[in-house]
Amino acid sequence: MKEPTVEEISAYARWLTQACQEAGLDAEQYGRTVLIIATDHFLSEQVTCQVDENDVLRWYWSWGKPIAHLRDATRILTTDEVDDLVAAIKNVVSIQIRRR
């Protein structure tokens, strides 16, 4: 399997950025990384597109774990599953913060 080029990875990042923006999230692309900022600016998340140990291109949370399906945490999402990726990201950055 051939390793993805920087341009291919950047295209996936651009695609995810646009999908997040269309879903109402504030998202910015920085190379292979997408920064998603919550609407209240309290919580933000960076996801990065990179090759896993099996040479498959995946999206990773800032804490180093691959992004899994929202309802099935055992199923790691591929870069082509943009709608499911956006749902998982939205679930993380849309957490309601309780203020005291």
Sequence and secondary structure as in RCSB ss.txt:
>XXXX:A:sequence
MKEPTVEEISAYARWLTQACQEAGLDAEQYGRTVLIIATDHFLSEQVTCQVDENDVLRWYWSWGKPIAHLRDATR
ILTTDEVDDLVAAIKNVVSIQIRRR
>XXXX:A:secstr
     HHHHHHHHHHHHHHHHHTT EEEEETTEEEEE TTSS EEEEEEEE TTS EEEE TTS B B SS TTS
B  TT HHHHHHHHHHHHT      
